Amino acid sequence: MSSTDVRTDESSADNSPPGITGGPLARFGARMAGNFKWVVTAWLVVIIGLGAFAPSVFGSLAGAGWQSNGSESVQVRELAQEHFGGNSSAAIQVVVHSDTEQVTDPAVAAVISEVTDILAADSRISEVIPPQPGMSISPDGHTGILIGGANGTTDEMVKAVDDLKGELTAASTDSIEVYPTGASALWSDFNKANHDAMIKAEIISWPVTLAIMVLAFGSLVAAGLPLLLTLAGLVASAGGLVLLNEITPISVWAMNFAMMFALALGIDYALFLVVRFRDALRKTIDAGRIDPQRAVAETMDTAGKAVLLSGLTVLISLSAVLLVPAPAVRTMAVGIMLAVVFVLAATLTLLPAVLGKLGPKVNAGSLPYAKRQVHRSPKFATWGQLLHKHPWPFAIGSLLILVALSIPALGLKVAMPSISVVPEDAPVRQGYELVQAQMGEGAPGMLQIIAPTAEAEQTAQIAASVDGVSMVTPPMPAMDGSDYVMLQAIPNVDPSDPALETTLDALRAELPEGAIVGGAPAENLDLQTALNEYLPIVVSVILVLGFLLLLIALQAPLIALLGTVVSLLSTGAAFGVAKLIFQDGHGASLLGFTPQGFLNGWGPVFFFAMIFAIAMDYTVFLLSSVKEHYENTGDPHGSQVDGMAHSGRVIFAAAAVMIAVFFSFALAEPLPPKEMGIILGVAVLLDAILIRLVLLPVLLRLTGHAAWWSPTWLRAVLPKIGFSHS
């Protein structure tokens, strides 16, 4: 019995709306269309309820979390906060400098006293440690560093800097400069710059997206629907993140990524459904009666199924990132997943209800050319025929381009962000550069060593002898009387210099067994190590789960395997382009940034998951359309051409929307949003044009019936899923 027969039999056995045929999604969609008021009311309750929390999302979410849980550096931070007055990597460092006066002069001392009072008045500061000669006062005496010990989590300390930095910098005078610096201040300024950049990019991307949608749909009403639905999903997810943050800290980056990704993906989903609905509605009109509910049922039974499977693919890809033991990375994935869930829910419930209500009005405000538009694109049908007649030149050409762009990725270097990712006028960068100028290249990145008191002298001697260490401060006993001492090892290189990793490894290898090494630069290096170690695991999980989902959806092992493998090509090519731009600096002046010499460390893990999710999104859209026609005709040639004719324009328009959204982030000043926008934009561009509209159709042409073959035992095991509607 075919999958179509199963759906038809099922539909007659339940209380589906009269005359509605198809599978569960068809009946579900028809119910949504038939209960417009209830569906809209439910969504209004969700949007208003969660939307009440949404405005506070950026102020509520966590600002830190960039660490490798369980690492040696995190142990050092925890011990420092417990036993050394909070003098940990999360402490707030305040630089006080004067070109004309020394730290001990009355005017500078008065400013230091004022800064001390500001810090001491905040409950998140435990001990205020004044500038110490030989440790935190520059050799010329013109610069001193106060330490505001951390009396809270890393997230709380970032918020403390958010709250205090205005007051601290206001303590400056005409001749004395005051700058908060250190890791907490870095994330405070970095998060603000990143947030401002994301908002700017969103403001640019929305009108551009609307223009593309109007061109794609040819109707103002149809074009506006995806944007409104996506906005509803984003508002709900923003409120959801605020509530989730009450249970466990969620990185503010979660919302940043969610805004961008959900906008692009939500429009993709709505675009696919609205285009199919307009075609299904036209069929009912041609049959002699307007039946929006039947059109919704057909839409959900075909395009709706593809959207659901696509959404599951995205969620599965991102869930693999949860394996990485870094709170910020995990919660970024959680944020995107939550946004995708809400956007997917809106697409599968609210959109069918609205389409059923609008009916022919979905074409209101149509442009002249849109009235001649049909779902089957003659241009993409012609393109499909061309690929069928000449498969090898297109296959070889697209493969050569993708492989050539992928080769540079073999030399890709990754590291955690350097100080250059924040704007030059940010207080943390000004303080950082001032400390370097006055105290040496490695001074902003001191390594902290905690050792048992009995090993203090031995630890100090060995640390001072390690290559790459310029100075070691005298052992400082624990403030609570416990059996620990702390030493500060000042490297002779910038904290972002790759040589620092060698110095850290040497310290850990040569110091006595009881001594452990941490500090902000060590936390970055430990996190990078964890990201590197988990990358192959995350990639493997994503590939296996992606293949299994395609296998279940398409019921054919060969095309599921090919669909998974070709998705790697756009990923590799995107990282190759990333290496050329962000590591080698090609086009840096045009894009307005200074290369760091590496890609930000979380990029490979996170971008791989996102790029692969998008690639599989388009794979499902194309192959579900081809399989629908193959189920009806059994003709691999005709189904490949018809699949292209019916999905090509949608894929092209959806890719244009995604590219516009992602490339808008290339205008951002901070480097990470720029990296994110360009890498994802390039990936979508290459994937949509060279893979979904060239290579994958050619592979269907070359494999023929074999692409859709499945052994009997596998068909017996897999759930029956079909894409044709009856």
N, C-alpha and C positions, 0 to 999 in steps of 0.2 A: 504493500500500500504506500503511495507517495505521501510526502509531507503535506502536500496540498489537500489530499483526500482526508488526512487525519484532521486538519484544521476545519474542513467543511463539516465532517461528522461531529466534531466537538461543538461547533457553533449551533448545530440543531438540537443539541442535548441540554443547553442551558437557557437562561432567560435573556439572551442577547436581544438588542433592539431588533424589531421586525425587519427582515430583509437584509440584515448585515451578515456577511460571510467573512471567513478568514480565521486567523488564529487568535490567541489571547490578546495580543496587542491591538488587533483590529477592534475587538469587542471593547477593550479598555478605552481606546481612543474614541469610539462611538459614545461610550458612556460619558466621557469628559465633555464631548461636544453637546450631549443632550442634557448636561447639568451645569450650564454656564454659570448660573448665579451661585451655586454651591461651590464650584471650583474657584471662582473669583473671590468669593467671600473668604474661603479658607486661605487663599494666598494673601489677601489683605490682612488677615489676622497675623499670618507669619511675618509679613513685611513690616507691619506696624509694630508688632511685638519685638522682633529682633532688631528692626530699624531704629528703635528707641536707643539701643546700645551702640549702633553703628558710628555715630559722630565721635565717640570717644575712642575709636579703635586704635588710632596711631598713638594716642597718649597712654593707653592702657597696656598695650602689648610690651613684651620684654625687649630690652635693648642689647642684651649680651647673649651668652650661650655658645660662644665660639670656643669650644674646648672639647677634648677627647676624654669622656668620662672614664675614670679609673686610671688615668695616666699618672706618671710620676710628677709632672708639673702641677696637676690638680691637687695631688697630695701635699705638695709644698705650699700651695695657696691656702689650703685648709688648715695646715699646721701654723702658718704665719698669722692667719686671722685668729686662731685660738690662743696662741701663746706669745705673739709678738705685737700686741696692740693693733692688730689689723694691718700691719705693714706688709701687705701682700700685693700681688699683681693687680688686684682690684682697687687698691688704695688710690685716693686722689692726690696727685702731685701738683703742687702750685709753684710755678717758677716766678721769682721776684728778681728783677734785673735793673740796674742803673748804669749808664755809661759814665756818669760823673761821680757817683758816690759808692761807697762800699756797704756791704751788708750790715756792718757794725755801726755805721753812721746813723744819727738820730732820725733822719727823714726816712731812710729805708727801714730802720727798726720799727718806726711807727706804722708803716704799711704792713710789715710782717705781723705786727700785733693785731692790726685790723683784720688781716686774713685769718689769723689764728682764731679770733673771736667769731668770725663767720663760720668757720669749720666746726668749732667747738659747740656752737649753738644748734647744730644739726644732729639728731639722734642717730643718724646712720653713720656718723663718724665716731670711732671709739677713742683713739688717742691722736693728738696733734703733735707730731714730732718736728721741732724747729730745725732749721739748717744746721748741720754739724760740720765743723772744720775737718778737712781731710776726707769727708764722705759726701756731703751734699752742698758744699760751698766751693765755688770755682777757685782755681789757684790764684787768680788776680783779686779775689774777694768781691767782685762786682755782681755775682749771681749766686742766689741761694734757692734751695728747693725745700718747701715744707711738705710733709707727708700727712695727709688726712687718713688715718687708719680706717679700714673697711669694717663696719659693724653690721654688715648685711650681705645679702647675696650679690653676685656680680650684676644681676639685673637691677637690684636696688641701688647699687653704686652708680650705675649709668644714669638712673633717674635722679640721683643726688647731684650729679654733674649738670644734668638738664636744669635742675632747680637753682643751683648755686653759681653757675658760671657767669651769669650776668652780673651778679653782685660781686663776684671775685674780680672780674675784669674792671668793674667800676672802681675798684680800689686803686687803680693806676693813677699816677699824677703826671704832670708835664715831663718829669725827669725819671720816673720810675714806672716800669712795665710789669704787669701781672698777667700771667697766663696759666690756666689749669691745663695739665697735660697728664700723660700716663694712659694706660689701656682703657680705663673707664671713660676718660675724656675723649679718647680717640673714637670709641664707639658712639659716644654722644654726638660728636660733630659729624661723624660719618653717617649715622642714621638720619640726622637732620638733612644733610646734603642729599642723601639718597631719596628721602621722602619728598623733598622739594622737586627733585629731578623727575620722580615718578608722576607727581601731580602735573608738572609741566608737560610731560610726554602724553599723559592721558588727555589733557586739554587739547593738544594738537591732534591726537589720534581719533577722537570722537567725530569731529566734523569731516575729516578725511574718510573715515570709515563709512559715515552716512552717505557721502558722495559716491563711494564705490558701490554701496548697497543700492542706491537709486539707479545707478547705471546697470547693475546686475539684474535687478528686479523690474526696472522700468516703471515702478509704481511707488508713490510716496508712502502709502499705507503699508504695503508689503515690506518696504525697506525699513520702516520704523519699527515693525514688530520685533525683529531680532534684538534691536538695541534696547527696547523697553524690557523685554524678557531677561536679557543679560543684566540689565541694571537691577531688576528685581532680585536676581540670583546673587549679585554682588552685595546688595544691601543686606540680604538675609545672611550671607556668609560672613560679612563684617560683624554683624551683631552676634553671630554664633561664635566667632573667634574671641570676642570680648568675654562671653560667658565661659568658654572653654579655658580662657586664661585664668579664670578664678580657680580652676581645678589644677592646672599645670601651666607653668610659664610658656607662652607662645611668642616666638620671635616676631618683632615688628616687620621683619622681612617677609613673613608669611603673607601678610596682606599686600605687600608690594608686589610679590610674584603673582598672588591670586588675582589682583586687579588686571594685570596684563594678560595672564594666561586664560582666565575665565572669559574676558572680553572677546579674545580671538576665538576661543573654542565655542563659546556660546553662540556667537554669530554663525560659525560654521554649522552647528547643529540646526539652528533655526532656518538657515538658508536652505539646507537640504530638505527639511520638512515643508517649508513654504512653497518651494519650487514644485515638489511632488504634489502637494495639495492643489495647486493651481491647475496642474495637468489632470488630476483625478476629477476635479470639479468640472473641467471642460468636457470630460467624457460624459458626465451625467447630463450636462446641457445638451450635448450632441445626441444623447439617447432620448431626449424629449422632456426631461424634467430636471429642475435644479435640486440637488440632494447633497447639501454640505456634510451631513452626518455620514453618508456613504463615502464621500470623498475623504473625510478624515479617517474612516476605517481603512480604506485602501492605503492612505499615506502612512498610517502607523504600522500596517502589516508589512510594508516594504521599507520605506525610508526610516520609519520609526525604529524598526528592528536594527537597522544598520547604525543608527544613532546610539541606541542602547548598548550595542556591542562595542562601538567605538568608545563610549564613555567608560565601559568596564575595562577596556584596554588601557585607557589613560590612567585610571585608578590603580590598576595592577602594576603598571610601569612605575608610578610614583610610590607605591607601597614598598617597593624594593629599597628605596632610599631610607626607609625607616630602620634598616639594618645598621646604618652608620651610627656609632655611639657618640654623636654630637648633637646636643639639644637644638641648636640653631638650625642645623641641616634637617633634622627630623621634623621640626615644627614648620619649616618652610614647606616641606612635602605635605604635612597635615593641612596647612592653610590652603594650598592649591587643591588638594583633594576635597576639602569641605566646600570650596567654591564650585568645583566641578559637580559635586553632588547636588547642590542647590540649582545650578544652571541646568543640569540634566533633568532634574525633577520639574523645573519650570517648562522645559522644552517638551516633556512627555505628558504633562498634565495641563498646565495653563495655556500653552500654545494650541493644542487641539481644541480646547474649549473656546478660545478666542477665534480660531479659524472657523469652527462650526457656527459661531454667532455671526461672524462677518459674511461668510459665504462669498458671493460675487463681489461684495464691497472690498475684498482684499485687493482688488485691482483698482481701487479708487485712486484718483490722481495719477493715472497712467500717462507716461510719455507716449508720443505718437508711435514710435517704433515698437513699443511693448505690446501693442494690440495685435501685432503680427507674430509675436513670439510664440513658439511651441516648445514643449518639453524636449522633444528630440531635435537636437541641434544639427542642421545639415552640414555646418562647417566641421564639427567634431566627428560627424559620420564620415565625411571625406577624409579627415585626418586618420581615422581608424582604418579606412580602406588603404590609404597610402602606407601605413605601417604594415598592413597585412601583405601588400604586394612587395615591399622592399624591407623586410625585417632586419637583415644583417647589417646594412650600412648604419641604420639608426641604432641598433644594439651596440655595435662597435664604437660608434661616435660618442654615445652617451657614456659608455663604460670608460673610454679613454679620458674624457673630461673629468669624471668622478674620481678615477684612480689618480690622475695627475694632481687634482686638488687634495686628495687624501694623503699623498706621500709626505708633504711637510709635517703632517701630524705626528710622524714618527720621531721628530725632533722637538716635540712640544715639552716645555718646562712649566711646572706649576709651583706656586708658593702662596702663602697667605698674603693679603694685601699689605703694601708698604704705606708709609705716611703720605705718599704722593696721591693716594686715592681721595684725600680730602682737599677742599679748595685751599689755595695759598693764604687766604685771609682768615682761615679758621683758627681760633685761639690755640687749639691743640697743636697745629702744625707750626705756628709761630713759636710756641714754647718749646717744641721739640727741636726746631732748628737753632734756637737760642742755646739750649743745653748742649747741643753738638758743637756749636761754635766756641762755647766757653769751657767745656769739660771733655771734649773728645768725641770721635765718631760713635763709639759704642755706648756712651753715657746714657742715652735715652732707653737703652735696652739692657739694663743690668740683669744679670742672672742671679737668682737667689739660691743659696745653699743652706740647707738645714741639716745639722749633724748633732749626734749626742755630745754632751759637754766633754766627755772623756776623749773624744776624737777631734776636738776643736783645733788644737795646734797642728796636728798632722794634716787635717783637712785644709787649713790655711796655707801650709807649706806646699802641699801638692797642687792646690788650685793655682797658686801664684806661678808655678813652674810649667803649667800647661800652655802650649802654643796657642796664641790668639787671645790670651787674657792679659790685659794691660795693667790691671791693678785689682787687688783684693782688699776689701775693708776688714778691719779687725773684727774678730768674733764678738757678736752682741748677745748677751745672755737673755733668756726668755723673761718677759715682763711679769709672768705669773709664777716664776720660781721653778718651773718645770725643767727637766734635764735636757734642754736643747740650747743650741746656739745658732745664730744666723750670720752668714757672711754674704757680702755682695761681690760678685765677680764682674768687673767691667770689661767687656770685649773690646778689641781694637778695631772692629769693623761695624758698619751700620747694621741695625737689627735685621734688615731685609737682605743683607749680603749672604749668599749661599755658603760662604766660609764659616758662618756662625754655627751651622749644623755640625761641622767637623769639630769645632771647639766644644760644643755641647756633648757630642759623643765621647770626646776624649775625657772630659770632666767626669762623666758618668762611669767610664771604664776605669779611670785611675784613682778616683777618690775612695776613701775607706768604705766598707760595706754599709755602714750605718748612715752615710751621707747621701742625701738626695738633692737633685738640682731642678729648679723651676724658674719662675719669673715669666713675664709676658711673652718674650721671644721664645722661650722654651714651650709655652703653651701653644703658640702658633705652630712650632715645628712638630710637636706631638700630635696636634690635630691633623697636620698635613700627612704625617706618617699613617695615621688611622684612615684618612681619606684614600691614600694610595693603596693601603692594604685591602680596603673594602671595595675598591673600584671593580676588580675582576669578579668579585662575588655578586655585586649589584648588577653588573652587565650580564652575567650568566643567568641570574634569576629572571631578569627582565626578558632575555631572549627566550628562555624556556617557557615562561608563563605567556609571553606574547604568541609563541608558536602554538601552545595548547589552546589558547582562546581562538586563534584563527582556525585551528583544526576543528574545534567544536562548531564555530560559526559556518565554515565553508564545507565541512564534511569531506575534505579532500586533502590528503597529506602533502602531495607535491606542491600544489599552489600555496598551501599554508607555509611550507618550508621556504619557497621562493619569495613569498611576501615578507617573511621575517628577515631573510638574508639581504634582500635588496634594500631594506630599511637601514641596514648598517652603512650602506654606501653614502647616503646623504649625511649621516652622522659623521663618518670619517672625513668627508669633504668639508663639512662645516668646521671641524676642528683644525683641518689643514689651513683653511682661510683664517681661522683665529690665530694660528701660529704666525702666519705671514703679517697680520695686522698688529696684534697686541704684543707679540714677543719680538718680532723683527722690526716693527714700526712702519711698515709700508702703508702709506695713506694716513699716518698719524697726524700730520700737520693739517690735512684736509678735514679730519674728524675732530681736531682740536684736543689732543691729549698727548702726554709724554709717556712713552712706553716704559713699563716696569722691567722688561726683559723676561717676563713670564706671564702666564695666565693665572688669574686668581684661583687658589687651590681647590675651592669647592666646585669649580666649573665642570671638570670632567664627569664627576658623579651626577651632579644635578642636571647639567645640560644634556647629558646622555639620556637620562630618564625622560626629560621634556621633549627632546628632539625625536626620540624613538616613539613616544606617545603620539606626537603629531604625525609622524610618518605612518604609523599603524592606523591612525585616524583616516588618512586619505586612502590607505590600502583597503580598509573596510568599505569606504564609500564606493571605490571603483569596483572591487571584486564582488560586492553584494549586488551591484547593478548588473554586472556580467553574469553572475550566477542566476539572477532572476530570469534573464533571457535564456540562459542555457537550460534551466528547468522547464521552460515553456517549449523550447524548440529542439533541444539536443544537438544543436549545430554550433560547434566551437567558433567557426568563422563569423557567422551572423551574430552570435552573442557577444563576441569581442567588439565588433563594430557598433552594435546597438548599445552595449554597455558604455562605450566611449561617447556615443551620441547623446545618451541620457544623463551621464554623470560628468562628462568632460567640462561643460560650461560651469557646473556647480563647483567642481574642484578648482577650476581656474579662478572663479570669483571668490571662493573661500580662501584660496591662497593669497589673492590680492589683498583681502581684508587682513589676514594674518601678517603679511609682509608690511602693510601700512602701519599696523599696531606695533609690531616689533621694531621696525626701523625708526619709528618716532622716538624710541629710547636712545637711538644713536646721537640725538641732539643733547642728551643729558651731559652735564659737566662732570659729575663723578664717574670714575672708570667702570665700576661694576655694572651699573645699569646700561652703560654703553656697550660693554662686553655682551651682556645678556641680549640686548636688542639686536646687535649685529649678528651674533652667532645664530640665534634663533631665526632671524630674518633670512640669512643666507641659507640655513638648513631648509626652510620652507620653500624658498625660491628654487633651490636645486632639486628638492624632493618632488615638488609639484610638476615642474617642467620636464626634468630629465628622467625621473623614475615613474611617477604615476601616469604621465601623459606620453611617455616614450618607452622606457625599458620594460615596465610590467606588462603593458599591452603586447609588446613584441614577444615576451616570454610566453604569454598566452597563445600567441600565434604559433610559436615554435613547438610548444608542447601539445597543442590541440586537445583531443579527448583526454589524454593522460593527465592534464592539469586537474580535471574534475573526477578522475577515477578514485575509487575508494574500495578497499577489500571488504568482503562481506562481513567478516568478523568485526571490523572497525565500525561499519554502519550499524551493526547490532548493538555495539557498546555505546556509541554516541547518541545524545538526544536528537530527536528529529527536528531540524531547523531548516525551513525553506524561506525563500525571499519572493516567490511569486505569489500573486493574490488571485483568489477566485471568488 
